[in-house]
Amino acid sequence: MGRRPRQGPPRPPAAPADIQLASDPQPDLEHEQTVEAAAYYDVDLTNRLAERVEFFQCRFKKATLAGSHLAKVRFTDCLVETSDLSNLRAEKGTLERVKLSDCRMTGLAWSDGLISDATFTDCKIDLTNWRFARFDVVTFEDCNLSGADFTDADLRGASFTGCDLSGAQFHNAKMAGTRFRTCELEGVGGIANWEGAIVHPDDLLGLSYVLAGALGIVVRETDR
């Protein structure tokens, strides 16, 4: 409870000295496998099952991990572009110094995980499960996070800019210092846990309806 989130923008991924294309167009993943400085371009990793896989300084472009179950997976110093991570199950996973852009991540489950120095840009991240996850210097920019579940998450190091968070759930989340700017906030749940969150003035109107609903206030034109 006494942890103080770090400040500043996310640290960028460290570039590898050399990088090789994954030799097998449909490689299997093994338990406790470490993959270093590999480029997964147009590679299909759909429906793989492995635990404690580590990707270090890897690059993913037009790759798919859709439907895979990779418990305790770790991505460190990775770039992920235009890839499909939809319905990936990665409970207790770690993202550290990772950039994700233009990715499809619908239904992703990253519960009880760590997300540190990560940037999500123009990603479809709706209906995702981030329960009990910890966010340490993480930015979401122009992402669709509608219906995302942040129940019991530690969001004190997260910021959201230009994101659709309609219907997202924040029950029991830690949010002191969480930043919101020009976001869609209609129907968010757990508004009572927003104490200490930093909201841009442009977002206050939409948030006021959520607050009114939480207080049982009916907003409508009154009859004279």
DOKETI-134802 format. One record per residue: residue number from 1; residue in three letters; x, y, z of N, C-alpha, C, O in turn. Coordinates in steps of 0.1 Angstrom, whole numbers. Each point is the difference from the previous one (the first is absolute). Last residue first. Layout:
BEGIN
(NUM,'ALA',(X,Y,Z),(X,Y,Z),(X,Y,Z),(X,Y,Z))
...
# end
This chain:
BEGIN
(224,'ARG',(-423,215,-151),(-4,12,7),(-14,-1,6),(-5,9,7))
(223,'ASP',(43,-48,-18),(-12,6,-4),(-3,12,8),(2,0,12))
(222,'THR',(48,-19,-24),(-11,0,10),(-12,6,-6),(1,10,-8))
(221,'GLU',(42,-37,-15),(-7,12,0),(-12,-1,10),(-8,-9,-1))
(220,'ARG',(50,-22,11),(-11,2,-11),(-6,13,1),(2,7,11))
(219,'VAL',(31,-44,17),(3,12,-8),(-11,0,-11),(1,-8,-9))
(218,'VAL',(5,-15,61),(-6,-2,-13),(2,13,-8),(-5,11,5))
(217,'ILE',(33,-35,38),(-6,12,-6),(-6,-3,-14),(8,-5,-8))
(216,'GLY',(19,-24,40),(-15,-2,-1),(-7,12,-5),(-12,1,1))
(215,'LEU',(60,-9,4),(-6,6,12),(-16,-1,-1),(-7,5,9))
(214,'ALA',(35,-21,-44),(5,-7,12),(-6,6,13),(-2,-8,10))
(213,'GLY',(-8,28,-52),(-6,-13,1),(5,-7,12),(-8,-7,7))
(212,'ALA',(27,48,-16),(-14,2,4),(-7,-14,1),(-8,-2,10))
(211,'LEU',(52,3,-25),(0,4,14),(-15,1,5),(-3,-5,10))
(210,'VAL',(11,-2,-56),(3,-12,7),(-1,3,15),(-5,-9,8))
(209,'TYR',(-1,45,-36),(-12,-9,-1),(3,-13,8),(-9,-5,6))
(208,'SER',(44,37,-10),(-10,4,10),(-13,-8,-1),(-6,-2,10))
(207,'LEU',(44,-4,-40),(1,-6,13),(-10,4,10),(-4,-8,9))
(206,'GLY',(6,28,-52),(-4,-14,-1),(1,-7,13),(-9,-8,3))
(205,'LEU',(23,53,-3),(-14,-1,-3),(-5,-15,-1),(-10,-4,6))
(204,'LEU',(57,15,1),(-9,1,11),(-15,-1,-3),(-7,-6,8))
(203,'ASP',(48,6,-37),(-6,-13,3),(-10,1,11),(-7,-9,3))
(202,'ASP',(35,46,-18),(-9,-4,-11),(-7,-13,2),(-10,-3,-6))
(201,'PRO',(43,20,37),(-13,7,1),(-9,-4,-11),(-13,0,1))
(200,'HIS',(49,-35,16),(0,12,-7),(-14,7,0),(-10,-7,0))
(199,'VAL',(30,-26,39),(-9,0,-12),(1,14,-7),(-1,10,7))
(198,'ILE',(25,-45,32),(2,13,-6),(-7,0,-13),(3,-7,-10))
(197,'ALA',(-8,-22,60),(2,0,-15),(1,14,-5),(-7,9,5))
(196,'GLY',(-3,-21,41),(14,3,-3),(3,0,-15),(11,4,-4))
(195,'GLU',(-53,-31,20),(7,10,9),(14,2,-4),(8,-10,-1))
(194,'TRP',(-43,-21,-18),(8,10,-7),(6,11,8),(5,9,-5))
(193,'ASN',(-37,-47,15),(15,-3,3),(9,9,-8),(12,-2,-1))
(192,'ALA',(-61,2,-2),(4,3,14),(14,-2,3),(5,5,10))
(191,'ILE',(-25,-18,-52),(3,15,1),(4,4,14),(7,10,2))
(190,'GLY',(-20,-54,-26),(10,2,11),(4,14,2),(11,2,4))
(189,'GLY',(-28,-16,-53),(-4,-5,13),(11,2,11),(12,1,-4))
(188,'VAL',(-30,24,-46),(11,-6,8),(-5,-5,13),(-8,7,6))
(187,'GLY',(-16,17,-43),(-4,-13,5),(12,-7,8),(-1,-12,2))
(186,'GLU',(15,51,-34),(-14,-4,2),(-1,-14,6),(5,-9,-5))
(185,'LEU',(34,38,-10),(-1,-6,13),(-15,-5,4),(-3,-2,11))
(184,'GLU',(43,19,-51),(-14,-4,1),(-2,-8,13),(5,-11,1))
(183,'CYS',(36,48,-9),(-5,-14,-1),(-15,-1,1),(-7,9,5))
(182,'THR',(44,29,-1),(-8,-2,-12),(-4,-14,-2),(2,-6,-11))
(181,'ARG',(29,6,49),(-1,12,-9),(-7,-4,-13),(4,-9,-7))
(180,'PHE',(14,-10,60),(-9,-1,-11),(-1,13,-7),(-2,10,6))
(179,'ARG',(35,-39,34),(-4,12,-8),(-9,-3,-11),(2,-11,-7))
(178,'THR',(15,-6,60),(-4,-5,-13),(-5,12,-8),(-8,8,5))
(177,'GLY',(20,-5,42),(10,4,-10),(-3,-5,-14),(7,4,-10))
(176,'ALA',(-29,-29,48),(6,13,4),(11,3,-10),(10,-7,0))
(175,'MET',(-39,-34,3),(0,9,-12),(6,14,4),(-2,9,-8))
(174,'LYS',(-10,-66,19),(8,11,6),(2,10,-11),(6,-3,-11))
(173,'ALA',(-49,-32,14),(13,3,-6),(6,11,8),(-6,9,6))
(172,'ASN',(-38,-31,0),(11,-3,9),(13,3,-6),(11,-5,5))
(171,'HIS',(-46,5,-41),(-4,-3,14),(13,-4,8),(8,-8,-5))
(170,'PHE',(-18,24,-43),(11,5,8),(-2,-4,15),(5,7,9))
(169,'GLN',(-22,-16,-66),(-2,-2,15),(12,3,8),(11,-5,-3))
(168,'ALA',(-35,20,-48),(11,-6,7),(-3,0,15),(-7,8,5))
(167,'GLY',(-21,12,-41),(-3,-13,6),(11,-7,7),(-1,-11,5))
(166,'SER',(16,47,-38),(-14,-2,3),(-2,-14,6),(4,-10,-6))
(165,'LEU',(37,35,-10),(-1,-8,13),(-15,-2,4),(-2,-4,11))
(164,'ASP',(36,23,-53),(-14,-4,2),(0,-10,12),(4,-11,-1))
(163,'CYS',(35,51,-10),(-4,-14,0),(-15,-2,2),(-6,9,7))
(162,'GLY',(41,30,-8),(-7,-3,-12),(-6,-14,-1),(-1,-6,-11))
(161,'THR',(35,8,47),(-2,12,-8),(-7,-4,-13),(4,-9,-7))
(160,'PHE',(14,-9,60),(-9,-3,-11),(-3,13,-8),(-5,10,6))
(159,'SER',(42,-34,34),(-7,12,-6),(-7,-4,-13),(5,-9,-7))
(158,'ALA',(20,-14,57),(-5,-1,-14),(-6,14,-4),(-5,8,8))
(157,'GLY',(24,-26,36),(10,4,-10),(-5,0,-14),(9,0,-9))
(156,'ARG',(-36,-12,46),(5,13,4),(11,4,-9),(4,12,0))
(155,'LEU',(-35,-52,3),(1,9,-12),(7,13,3),(-1,10,-8))
(154,'ASP',(-10,-63,26),(8,12,5),(3,9,-12),(9,-3,-8))
(153,'ALA',(-52,-34,15),(13,4,-6),(6,12,7),(-7,8,6))
(152,'ASP',(-38,-31,1),(12,-2,10),(13,2,-6),(10,-4,5))
(151,'THR',(-45,4,-42),(-4,-3,14),(13,-3,8),(7,-9,-4))
(150,'PHE',(-16,23,-44),(11,3,8),(-2,-2,15),(6,7,9))
(149,'ASP',(-26,-19,-62),(-2,-3,15),(13,3,7),(9,-8,-1))
(148,'ALA',(-35,25,-48),(12,-6,6),(-3,-1,15),(-7,8,6))
(147,'GLY',(-23,11,-42),(-3,-13,7),(12,-6,7),(-1,-12,5))
(146,'SER',(15,46,-41),(-14,-2,5),(-2,-13,6),(4,-11,-6))
(145,'LEU',(35,35,-14),(1,-8,12),(-15,-2,6),(-1,-2,12))
(144,'ASN',(31,21,-57),(-13,-4,3),(1,-10,12),(3,-11,-2))
(143,'CYS',(33,52,-12),(-3,-14,1),(-15,-2,3),(-6,8,7))
(142,'ASP',(40,32,-10),(-10,-3,-11),(-3,-15,-1),(0,-5,-11))
(141,'GLU',(36,10,44),(-3,11,-8),(-9,-4,-12),(4,-9,-8))
(140,'PHE',(19,-5,60),(-9,-5,-10),(-4,12,-9),(-5,10,6))
(139,'THR',(48,-23,30),(-8,9,-7),(-9,-7,-10),(5,-9,-7))
(138,'VAL',(27,1,56),(-6,-6,-12),(-9,10,-6),(-8,7,7))
(137,'VAL',(37,-14,37),(4,9,-11),(-5,-7,-13),(8,-5,-8))
(136,'ASP',(-19,-26,41),(11,9,5),(5,8,-12),(9,-6,-8))
(135,'PHE',(-52,-28,26),(4,8,-11),(11,10,5),(-3,8,9))
(134,'ARG',(-21,-59,5),(6,12,5),(6,8,-12),(7,-6,-8))
(133,'ALA',(-51,-32,18),(13,3,-7),(5,13,6),(-7,9,5))
(132,'PHE',(-36,-32,6),(12,-2,9),(13,3,-7),(11,-2,6))
(131,'ARG',(-48,-3,-41),(-2,-1,14),(13,-3,8),(8,-8,-4))
(130,'TRP',(-21,17,-45),(12,4,7),(-2,-1,15),(7,8,7))
(129,'ASN',(-31,-23,-57),(0,-3,14),(14,4,6),(10,-7,-3))
(128,'THR',(-44,22,-43),(12,-6,5),(0,-1,16),(-8,7,6))
(127,'LEU',(-22,13,-44),(-4,-12,7),(12,-8,6),(0,-12,0))
(126,'ASP',(16,47,-36),(-13,-1,6),(-2,-14,7),(6,-10,-4))
(125,'ILE',(31,35,-22),(2,-7,12),(-13,-2,8),(0,1,12))
(124,'LYS',(26,17,-59),(-13,-4,3),(1,-10,12),(4,-11,-2))
(123,'CYS',(31,53,-14),(-3,-14,1),(-15,-3,4),(-6,9,6))
(122,'ASP',(38,32,-13),(-9,-4,-11),(-3,-15,1),(-1,-6,-11))
(121,'THR',(38,14,43),(-4,11,-10),(-9,-6,-10),(4,-9,-7))
(120,'PHE',(24,0,57),(-10,-6,-9),(-6,12,-8),(-5,10,5))
(119,'THR',(51,-21,28),(-8,10,-7),(-9,-8,-10),(4,-8,-7))
(118,'ALA',(29,0,56),(-7,-5,-12),(-8,11,-6),(-6,9,7))
(117,'ASP',(33,-17,37),(6,7,-11),(-5,-5,-14),(7,-4,-9))
(116,'SER',(-24,-28,42),(9,10,4),(7,7,-12),(5,-8,-8))
(115,'ILE',(-44,-29,30),(2,8,-13),(8,12,4),(-4,8,7))
(114,'LEU',(-12,-59,15),(7,12,2),(2,6,-14),(4,-6,-10))
(113,'GLY',(-44,-30,32),(13,2,-7),(7,13,3),(-6,8,8))
(112,'ASP',(-39,-31,2),(10,-1,10),(14,1,-6),(10,-6,5))
(111,'SER',(-44,0,-43),(-3,2,14),(12,-3,9),(8,-9,-3))
(110,'TRP',(-20,14,-47),(13,3,6),(-2,2,15),(6,9,6))
(109,'ALA',(-34,-24,-54),(0,-2,15),(14,1,5),(8,-9,-2))
(108,'LEU',(-39,24,-46),(13,-3,7),(-2,-2,15),(-8,8,6))
(107,'GLY',(-25,6,-42),(-1,-12,9),(12,-5,6),(1,-10,7))
(106,'THR',(6,41,-48),(-13,-2,6),(0,-13,8),(4,-11,-5))
(105,'MET',(31,37,-21),(2,-7,13),(-13,-3,7),(-1,-2,12))
(104,'ARG',(30,21,-59),(-14,-5,4),(2,-8,12),(7,-11,-1))
(103,'CYS',(25,53,-19),(-2,-14,3),(-14,-3,4),(-7,9,5))
(102,'ASP',(36,33,-15),(-9,-5,-11),(-2,-15,2),(0,-8,-10))
(101,'SER',(39,20,39),(-7,10,-8),(-8,-7,-10),(4,-10,-6))
(100,'LEU',(30,6,53),(-10,-7,-8),(-8,10,-8),(-5,10,6))
(99,'LYS',(54,-16,26),(-9,9,-8),(-9,-9,-9),(4,-9,-7))
(98,'VAL',(28,3,55),(-6,-5,-11),(-9,10,-7),(-6,8,7))
(97,'ARG',(34,-16,38),(5,7,-11),(-4,-5,-13),(7,-6,-8))
(96,'GLU',(-25,-25,39),(10,9,6),(7,7,-12),(7,-7,-8))
(95,'LEU',(-50,-28,25),(4,8,-12),(10,11,6),(-4,8,8))
(94,'THR',(-17,-59,10),(8,12,2),(2,7,-13),(5,-7,-10))
(93,'GLY',(-42,-32,35),(9,4,-10),(7,13,3),(-5,8,9))
(92,'LYS',(-32,-35,13),(13,2,7),(11,3,-10),(12,-3,3))
(91,'GLU',(-51,-15,-29),(-1,3,14),(14,0,6),(8,-8,-3))
(90,'ALA',(-28,6,-45),(14,2,5),(0,4,15),(6,10,4))
(89,'ARG',(-37,-25,-52),(0,-1,15),(14,0,5),(8,-8,-3))
(88,'LEU',(-35,26,-44),(13,-5,6),(-2,0,15),(-4,10,6))
(87,'ASN',(-28,7,-40),(-2,-11,8),(12,-8,5),(0,-11,4))
(86,'SER',(13,45,-41),(-14,-2,5),(-2,-13,7),(5,-10,-4))
(85,'LEU',(33,35,-18),(1,-7,13),(-13,-2,6),(-2,-2,12))
(84,'ASP',(28,17,-61),(-13,-5,6),(3,-7,13),(6,-11,-1))
(83,'SER',(21,53,-29),(-1,-14,3),(-13,-3,7),(-7,9,5))
(82,'THR',(33,33,-21),(-10,-5,-9),(-1,-16,2),(-1,-7,-9))
(81,'GLU',(41,22,36),(-7,9,-10),(-10,-8,-8),(3,-11,-5))
(80,'VAL',(34,12,50),(-11,-8,-5),(-9,9,-9),(-6,9,5))
(79,'LEU',(58,-13,22),(-9,8,-8),(-11,-9,-6),(4,-11,-6))
(78,'CYS',(31,7,53),(-6,-5,-13),(-8,11,-7),(-5,9,7))
(77,'ASP',(31,-17,38),(7,8,-11),(-6,-5,-13),(8,-3,-9))
(76,'THR',(-25,-30,42),(10,11,4),(6,6,-12),(6,-7,-9))
(75,'PHE',(-48,-29,27),(5,8,-12),(9,11,6),(-5,8,7))
(74,'ARG',(-17,-58,12),(7,13,3),(5,6,-14),(7,-7,-7))
(73,'VAL',(-46,-32,32),(8,4,-11),(7,14,3),(-5,8,8))
(72,'LYS',(-27,-38,18),(13,5,5),(9,4,-11),(13,-1,1))
(71,'ALA',(-51,-28,-20),(1,5,14),(14,4,4),(10,-7,-4))
(70,'LEU',(-37,0,-41),(14,1,3),(1,6,14),(4,11,2))
(69,'HIS',(-39,-30,-42),(1,1,14),(14,-1,5),(7,-10,-1))
(68,'SER',(-36,26,-48),(10,-8,7),(-1,2,15),(-6,9,5))
(67,'GLY',(-21,12,-41),(-5,-12,6),(11,-8,7),(-4,-11,5))
(66,'ALA',(23,46,-39),(-14,-1,4),(-3,-14,6),(4,-10,-5))
(65,'LEU',(37,34,-12),(0,-8,12),(-14,-3,4),(-3,-4,12))
(64,'THR',(30,24,-59),(-12,-3,8),(3,-10,11),(7,-10,-2))
(63,'ALA',(17,51,-34),(1,-13,6),(-13,-3,8),(-7,10,2))
(62,'LYS',(25,30,-27),(-10,-8,-7),(1,-14,5),(-2,-10,-8))
(61,'LYS',(40,30,28),(-7,8,-10),(-9,-9,-8),(5,-9,-6))
(60,'PHE',(32,12,52),(-12,-7,-6),(-6,9,-9),(-4,12,3))
(59,'ARG',(54,-20,24),(-8,9,-8),(-12,-9,-6),(3,-10,-5))
(58,'CYS',(35,8,51),(-6,-6,-12),(-9,11,-7),(-5,10,6))
(57,'GLN',(33,-13,38),(5,8,-12),(-6,-6,-13),(8,0,-10))
(56,'PHE',(-18,-32,45),(9,11,3),(5,6,-12),(6,-6,-9))
(55,'PHE',(-45,-30,31),(4,7,-13),(8,12,4),(-5,9,7))
(54,'GLU',(-12,-57,19),(5,13,1),(5,5,-14),(7,-7,-7))
(53,'VAL',(-42,-32,34),(7,4,-12),(5,14,2),(-7,9,5))
(52,'ARG',(-21,-38,26),(13,6,3),(9,2,-12),(12,-1,1))
(51,'GLU',(-50,-33,-11),(1,8,12),(14,5,2),(10,-7,-3))
(50,'ALA',(-47,-11,-39),(13,-1,6),(1,9,12),(-8,10,1))
(49,'LEU',(-23,-24,-47),(-1,-2,14),(14,-1,6),(7,-10,-3))
(48,'ARG',(-35,31,-44),(11,-6,6),(-2,-1,15),(-7,8,6))
(47,'ASN',(-21,12,-45),(-4,-11,9),(12,-8,5),(-1,-13,1))
(46,'THR',(15,44,-39),(-13,-1,5),(-1,-13,8),(5,-10,-3))
(45,'LEU',(31,36,-22),(2,-7,13),(-13,-2,7),(-2,1,12))
(44,'ASP',(26,15,-62),(-13,-4,6),(4,-8,13),(5,-11,-1))
(43,'VAL',(20,52,-31),(1,-13,6),(-13,-4,8),(-5,9,7))
(42,'ASP',(24,33,-32),(-10,-9,-7),(1,-14,5),(-1,-10,-8))
(41,'TYR',(39,32,28),(-7,7,-10),(-9,-9,-8),(5,-10,-6))
(40,'TYR',(28,12,50),(-11,-8,-4),(-9,9,-10),(-9,7,5))
(39,'ALA',(62,-8,15),(-10,8,-7),(-11,-9,-5),(2,-9,-9))
(38,'ALA',(38,8,51),(-6,-7,-11),(-11,10,-6),(-6,7,7))
(37,'ALA',(38,-6,35),(3,7,-13),(-5,-7,-12),(7,-2,-10))
(36,'GLU',(-12,-29,50),(7,12,0),(3,6,-14),(4,-8,-8))
(35,'VAL',(-35,-29,42),(3,3,-14),(6,14,0),(-6,10,6))
(34,'THR',(-4,-54,29),(5,14,-1),(3,2,-15),(8,-6,-6))
(33,'GLN',(-40,-32,37),(8,4,-11),(4,15,0),(-8,8,4))
(32,'GLU',(-22,-38,25),(13,6,5),(10,3,-11),(12,0,2))
(31,'HIS',(-49,-30,-20),(0,4,14),(14,6,4),(10,-7,-4))
(30,'GLU',(-23,8,-48),(2,-10,10),(0,7,14),(3,12,2))
(29,'LEU',(-22,-4,-56),(5,6,12),(1,-10,11),(-9,-8,1))
(28,'ASP',(9,7,-59),(-6,-4,13),(7,7,11),(12,4,-1))
(27,'PRO',(-16,14,-52),(8,-7,11),(-9,-4,12),(-10,7,3))
(26,'GLN',(5,6,-55),(-10,-2,11),(7,-7,11),(-3,-12,3))
(25,'PRO',(29,26,-39),(-11,10,-2),(-12,-3,10),(-8,9,3))
(24,'ASP',(62,-16,4),(-12,-8,-3),(-12,9,-1),(-2,8,9))
(23,'SER',(44,11,1),(3,-9,-11),(-13,-7,-4),(-1,-3,-12))
(22,'ALA',(6,53,33),(-3,-13,5),(1,-10,-12),(-7,2,-10))
(21,'LEU',(37,42,6),(-14,-5,-2),(-2,-14,6),(9,-8,-1))
(20,'GLN',(27,43,21),(-2,-10,-10),(-14,-3,-1),(-8,0,9))
(19,'ILE',(45,40,11),(-14,-6,1),(-1,-9,-12),(4,3,-11))
(18,'ASP',(34,28,44),(-3,-7,-12),(-14,-7,1),(-4,-3,11))
(17,'ALA',(18,33,22),(12,2,-8),(-2,-7,-14),(4,5,-10))
(16,'PRO',(-47,14,38),(10,-11,0),(11,3,-9),(-1,8,-9))
(15,'ALA',(-29,29,37),(1,-7,-13),(11,-11,1),(10,2,6))
(14,'ALA',(-44,18,33),(14,0,-4),(1,-8,-13),(-5,-11,-1))
(13,'PRO',(-40,38,18),(7,-13,-1),(14,2,-4),(3,8,-9))
(12,'PRO',(-25,33,35),(-2,-7,-12),(7,-14,0),(10,-2,8))
(11,'ARG',(-33,30,34),(13,-2,-6),(-1,-9,-13),(-8,-10,0))
(10,'PRO',(-32,43,19),(5,-14,0),(14,-1,-6),(3,7,-10))
(9,'PRO',(-17,40,33),(-5,-9,-11),(6,-13,1),(11,-2,6))
(8,'GLY',(-16,29,40),(6,2,-13),(-5,-10,-11),(-8,-9,3))
(7,'GLN',(10,-1,52),(-5,11,-8),(7,0,-14),(11,-7,-1))
(6,'ARG',(-23,-33,41),(10,8,-7),(-7,11,-8),(-11,-2,-5))
(5,'PRO',(-14,-19,49),(3,-2,-14),(11,9,-6),(1,11,5))
(4,'ARG',(-7,-30,46),(-2,12,-7),(4,-2,-15),(11,-3,-3))
(3,'ARG',(-29,-29,48),(8,2,-12),(-3,13,-7),(-11,4,-2))
(2,'GLY',(-10,-24,42),(9,11,1),(8,2,-12),(9,10,0))
(1,'MET',(-39,-47,6),(-8,12,0),(9,13,0),(-5,10,-5))
# end
